[in-house]
Amino acid sequence: MFYRPEDGHGLPHNPFNAIVTPRPIGWISTTGSQGDNLAPYSFFNAVAYVPPQVMFASTGAKDSLNNLRETGVFAVNIVGADMLDAMSATSANLPRDRDEFTAAGVAKAACTTITCPRVADAPATLECVVSQIIELKGRDNFLILGEVTGIHLRDDCVVDGRFDPSRYQPLARMGYRDYAIVTEVFEHLRPGDS
């Protein structure tokens, strides 16, 4: 099968949603004049090492985007398998002044380098300062780039000096309403590694 996106695919569900998988989920926390916000984004990833930088994309001018435009900061909370229901609950379309942390029963903790809350029990949290907001082609598509200014690691996820994803089983988006849980982690050396 071949199709041009502009012509449509003719399938009951858009295959583009499931092609680039698994995708990590950035559980983005922000704050603004109307309160705190917490929402999952599956168009999320790390994009640079030095300085460390991340990106996430928003379809629509959602509360997260409005808050980070106001404050210039956001936190990326990493999602473990045991957080699936809470993460999903924060995707609800609540009024702007309604706190998703509270609505979903998610415990907050203070960030250190920025002024917004983070998910207290997240395996890791990346505190970020917005470096760019880019309006992408199409209707209401935005790319947010941020520099990581602080990193929280849950103590039980650090094993022998390494951050160990097998300790929290990362949750990933597979497309449509499908998710995956990473349950097997293995090491594979590249040429030149020792």
C-alpha positions in Angstrom: 0.0 0.0 0.0 1.2 3.5 -0.8 -0.7 6.8 -0.2 0.0 10.5 -0.2 -1.1 12.0 3.1 -2.8 14.9 1.2 -5.0 12.3 -0.7 -6.0 10.3 2.4 -5.3 6.6 3.2 -8.8 5.1 2.9 -8.4 3.1 6.2 -10.7 3.4 9.2 -7.8 4.8 11.3 -4.8 7.0 10.3 -1.7 4.7 10.0 0.6 7.7 10.7 -0.5 7.6 14.3 1.0 4.1 14.7 4.1 4.1 12.4 6.6 5.9 14.6 6.6 3.7 17.6 7.2 3.2 20.4 7.1 6.9 21.4 8.1 8.0 24.9 5.4 9.9 26.8 6.3 13.4 28.1 4.0 14.0 31.0 4.2 17.8 30.9 3.6 19.9 34.0 3.2 23.7 33.9 1.8 26.5 36.0 0.2 29.8 35.2 -2.0 32.5 36.5 -5.0 30.1 36.4 -3.2 27.3 38.2 -1.3 24.1 37.6 -1.6 21.8 34.7 -0.5 18.3 33.9 -1.0 16.6 30.5 0.6 13.7 28.5 2.2 14.3 25.1 3.3 11.4 22.9 5.2 13.6 20.5 8.1 14.1 22.9 11.8 13.3 22.9 15.3 14.3 23.9 17.1 16.2 21.1 20.6 17.2 22.4 23.1 16.4 25.0 25.1 19.6 25.7 23.2 21.5 26.9 20.6 18.8 27.4 17.4 19.7 25.5 14.0 18.2 24.9 11.0 18.8 22.6 7.3 18.1 22.6 4.6 19.0 20.2 1.1 20.2 20.9 -1.8 20.1 18.5 -3.9 23.1 19.6 -3.2 25.9 22.0 -3.8 23.8 25.1 -3.3 24.8 28.7 0.3 23.5 28.8 1.2 25.8 25.8 -0.6 28.8 27.3 1.1 28.3 30.7 4.6 27.9 29.3 4.1 31.0 27.1 3.2 32.9 30.3 6.0 31.5 32.5 8.7 30.2 30.2 9.1 26.9 32.1 7.8 23.4 32.1 8.7 20.0 33.6 8.8 16.6 31.8 7.8 13.8 34.1 8.7 10.3 32.9 5.8 7.8 33.0 6.2 4.3 34.4 3.8 1.4 33.7 2.1 1.8 37.1 1.2 5.4 36.2 -0.9 4.5 33.2 -4.3 5.3 34.7 -3.2 8.5 36.4 -1.5 9.7 33.2 -4.6 8.8 31.1 -6.8 10.7 33.6 -4.8 13.9 33.0 -5.6 13.8 29.3 -9.2 14.8 30.1 -10.4 18.1 28.7 -10.9 20.0 32.0 -11.6 23.8 32.4 -8.5 25.9 32.3 -8.7 26.7 36.0 -9.0 23.0 37.1 -5.9 21.3 38.4 -5.2 17.9 36.7 -2.9 16.9 39.5 -5.9 17.1 41.9 -8.5 15.7 39.5 -6.3 12.6 38.8 -5.0 12.2 42.4 -1.4 12.8 41.4 0.9 14.0 44.2 2.9 17.2 43.5 6.4 18.1 44.5 8.3 21.4 44.0 10.8 21.8 41.2 14.2 23.2 42.2 15.3 25.4 39.2 11.9 26.4 37.9 8.6 27.6 39.4 6.2 24.8 38.4 5.2 21.5 40.1 6.4 18.1 39.1 5.0 14.6 39.6 6.3 13.6 43.0 6.6 9.8 42.3 7.9 10.1 38.7 10.9 7.9 37.9 12.6 11.0 36.6 11.7 14.6 36.0 13.4 17.1 33.7 13.0 20.7 34.7 13.0 22.9 31.5 13.3 26.5 30.4 11.6 27.2 27.1 14.1 28.1 24.4 11.7 28.2 21.4 8.1 27.8 20.5 7.8 27.1 16.8 4.5 27.2 14.9 4.4 24.3 12.5 2.7 23.9 9.2 -1.0 23.0 9.5 -3.7 24.0 11.9 -2.6 24.7 15.5 0.6 22.7 15.5 3.3 23.9 17.8 6.8 22.6 18.6 8.2 23.5 22.0 11.9 23.2 22.7 13.3 23.4 26.2 16.7 23.4 27.8 17.0 21.1 30.8 18.1 23.0 33.9 17.5 20.4 36.6 17.0 16.6 36.7 15.3 14.6 39.5 15.9 10.8 39.6 13.9 8.6 41.9 16.4 6.9 44.2 15.2 3.3 43.5 15.8 3.9 39.7 19.6 4.5 40.2 21.4 1.1 40.3 25.2 0.8 40.3 25.6 4.4 39.2 23.2 4.1 36.2 19.6 5.3 35.7 17.9 1.9 35.2 14.6 2.0 33.2 13.9 -1.7 34.1 13.2 -0.4 37.7 10.0 1.4 36.6 9.0 -0.2 33.2 8.7 2.7 30.9 5.3 3.3 29.3 5.3 4.1 25.6 2.6 5.2 23.1 2.1 2.8 20.1 -0.5 4.8 18.3 -4.3 4.8 18.2 -5.2 3.8 21.8 -2.4 1.3 22.0 0.5 1.4 24.6 3.5 -0.7 25.3 5.4 -1.4 28.5 9.1 -1.9 28.3 9.8 -5.1 30.2 13.0 -6.3 28.7 16.2 -4.2 28.7 19.5 -5.5 27.2 22.9 -4.0 26.5 24.4 -4.1 23.0 27.8 -2.6 22.3 28.4 -0.5 19.2 31.6 -0.5 17.1 34.3 1.3 19.2 32.5 0.7 22.5 34.6 -1.1 25.2 
